[in-house]
Structures are given as structure tokens and as C-alpha cells.
């Protein structure tokens, strides 16, 4: 069991800015109904895309978490980490595809393309690892219990983060905030692998995931800081 590792979970969390959300009150002097055009403007310029984005994103999150929860664990940390991370990467790829379909900001689209490529490449390396490492070497019963508990805590923390994200009328912002949570989950799972795993190939992949996705968290946070967080309602 490998017990020496560098935790940068706190560092990844520190780079995410805290955003304040507020809503603008409607003008009380307005007594006539809004026209269709004005109503759409009040919801934001991308409200139709955002509505579709939100619906499809929720489906992606729910279906992928269901698959990960139903995965049969072997109690071999390297195999279980690789199998779960492949599912996690598939979720990230689908999230990026959704942003590429509904997003508008060039910087956010570039970040989506970057994370999609990174997830696809890591997924391929992990699949190659599993193909060359077919035999499970389970932990002891007590160690297995602790390992599985930590992995579940990593996933639950990611889901809590995603559920805590406040929806906005901008799919680019929604994508960036949700992807930060997704990356934090990958970093936590990779740190758990560094603690319990012992296969050099799996450990190296965990280190690479931590390095690459910590950098992407900073880039996503920088985009949010520069782009700003829209409110649900807009001044007319």
C-alpha cells in the first residue's frame, strides 16, 4: 500500500473564486405585459440554449452517477480506480460535448475542447492499463472497507458540489462551474489512488490527472472571474 503522496485538494479548492448571486427586482411602474421579445430578453440572450443545456446536463450527471454507484468493486485499488475514472472521464467528455453544442463564449468553448481531449487521452491510457492488468490483487477486508469508503466520499463530495452550483441563464457559466466540481472529484479520486494503489502505471496516471485538472480548475475559475456570473433576471 502506498501511503506517501502530496495532497493538493486544498490548493485546487483555493483557486476557485466565491461568487455572489443577486437578482434584480422588476420595475414596479410597468403595468403592461412584456412582449415576447422583451420576455426573452429578460430571461437572457441564451435562455433557450440554457434550458436545453440544463436538461441534458442533469441527465448526464444522473446516469453517470448511477453507473458509478452500480460498479462492482474488486478491492484492488488500481483496477477500481481505473474503472471508475474511465466512467468519470466519459462524464467529462459528455459535459464538454454539451458545452460545445450550446456554448457561445470562445474561451469557454476552448476550455471544453481542451478538457474533452484530456479526458479522452486519459481514458485510453486507463483502458490500456486494465487490458494489461487483468488479475485483481484485493486489499485485506479491513483495508478494502476503508478504501471503498474514501472513494464513495470522493464521489459524494463531487455530487454535493454539483448540486450546490446555482443555475444561471448562461450555459458557458454553468459549464465552467460544473466542470470545476467534476475536476475536483477526479483530483480527490486520484489522491485516494495515490494513497492505496501500488501499480506504477496507475499511480502515474493519477499524478497526471491531478496536475492537468488542477491547471484546468484555475483556467475555469479565471474564465468565471473575467466573464462574470449573470443573474436570473436582467434589467430592461
N, C-alpha and C positions, 0 to 999 in steps of 0.2 A: 504494500500500500504506500503510495507516495503522499507524504504529508508536508513537504516543503513547497510552498507556492506563494506568489505575490498577489495579494488581493488589490484590485483596482476598482472594485464595485463602488466604493465611496467616491473615487475620483470621477467615475462615469456619471454618478448622480449629481456631483457638484457642478458640472458644466452645463446642466440643464437649468435655464432661467426660470424664475417663478413669474407667471403672467397673471395679471388681474383682469377679470372679466366684468364688464358692466353692460347695462342695457340702457338705451335712450328712451325716454318717455315720449309718447305720441303727442303731437301738438293738439292741445285741448280746444283750440279755436277752429279746428277742422270739423265741419258738421256734415259734409257730403262724403259718400263712399269713395274710396280710391278707385281710379280706373285700373283696368287690368295691367297696363304698362306701369303705372305708379305702384301697384301692389307688388309686381315682380321686382321693381327697383328697391322696394322696402325690404324684400327678402334677401337681396344681394344679387350681383350680376351672374353668379354661377349657381343659383339655388336649384335649378333643375338637375344640373350635373351633380351637385352635392347630395340631393335626395337619392339619386341612383347610387352614388358612391357609398353613402351611409348604409343603404340596404344591402348592397353586395359585400361591403366590408364586414358587416355583422355576420353574414352567412359564412364568410371565410374564417373568421375568428371562432365561431361556434363549432363549425365542422372540424377544424384542425384540432381544437382542444379536445373534442370528443375522441378523435383518433388517438391523440397522445395519451389520454386517460385510459383508453382501452388497450394500449400496447402491452403485450406480455413481457414482463421484465425477466432477464436471465440471472440477475445479480452479478453479472460480470460488468463492472463499471465502464470499461472501454466499449463493449458491444452495446450496452444500453445507452450510453452517451451518444454513440454514433447513430443509432437507430432513432433516438428522439430528436437529435439535431437535424437529421435528414428531414423529418416531418416539420421541424421548426423552420428550416430553410425553405421548404415548399410553401409554407405560410407566407414567408417573407417575399418570395417570388410572386405569389398571387397578389399580395398587397401592393408591390411595385407595379405590377401589370395594371392594377386598378387605377393607380395614380397616373400612369402613362395614358390610360384611356380617358380619364375625366379631369386631370390636372391642367393647369394653364401656365403657371409661372415657369420660365425656362430653368431657373436654378433648382426648383423642386423636381422638375422632370429629369434633370441631370442627376440629381441625388437618387431618384428612383431607379434610373438606369444603372447607376454605379452599384447600388445595393443588390439589384437583381443579378448582375454579373457575378458579384462576390458570393452571393448565396448559391448560385448555380455551380461555380467552381468548387466551393467547399463541399457541396452536396456530392459532386463527382468524386472528390478525394475520399470522402467518408464511405461512399459506396464501394470504392476500390479497397478501402481498409476492411470492410465487412467481408468482401469476397476472399480476402487473403487471411482472414482471421475467423474461420467458421466455428471453431471449438470454444465454448464458453468455459471460463475459469471462475466459478462463482466465489463470492466472498463468504465468510462464515455467516451463520444465521443472524447473529447479533450485528455484525458489520453491514450485512445486507439491509437490515431493518433501518439502520442509520442512514445509509446511502440513499435508499428509496425515499426516506422522509425528507432528506435535503433536496433531492431532485423535485419532489412534489412541492416543496416550499418555494423553489425557484419558479416553477410554473404558476403557482398561485399568486406570487408576488407580481409576475408579469400580467396576469389577468386582472388583478386589482388595479394596477397602473392603467391598463387599457380602459377599464370601466370608469376610472376616475377622470379620464380625459373629457373635457367639456366640448360638446359638439359646436361647431361654428358653421357659417354658411359658405365656407371656403374649403374645397376638397384638398387643396395644397397644404393648408394649415392642419387639417385633420390627419392627413397622411403623415406629415412630419411628426406630429405629437404621438401618434400611434406607433410609428416606426421607432421612435426613441424608446418606448416601452418594450417593443419587440426586441431591440438590440440589448436592452438591459437584461432581458430574460436569457438571451444567448450568452451574455457575459457571465451571468450567475451560474448557468448550467456548465459552462466551460471551467469555471473555478471549482465547481464540485468535481468535475472530471480530474482536474489537476490534483485535487486532494485524495481521490480514491483510485484513480487509474494507474496503470503501470506499463502500458504499451507505448513505446516511443512515438509511433506514428499517430496514435490518437491524442497523446499529450501535445505533440507539436501542432496538431490541428486546433486543439483547444487554445493554445497560446496565440495562434494566428487569428482566431476568431476574436479573442479579447482585444488584440491590437487593432484589427481592422474596424471592428464595430464600435470601439471606444472613439476612434477617429471620426467615424460617421455620426456618432451621437453629437460630437462637438460641431460638425458641419450642419446637422439638422437644427441644433439649438441656435446656431448663428443665423440660419435662414429665418427662424421664427423671430429672433430679435430684430432682424432687419426688415422683415415683411410685416410684422405686427399681427396681432390677433384681432380679427373682426368681431363685432358684436352681432347678436342675433338680429337686431333692428338697426336701421340706418336712418340718419336724418334725411328728410326730403328736401 
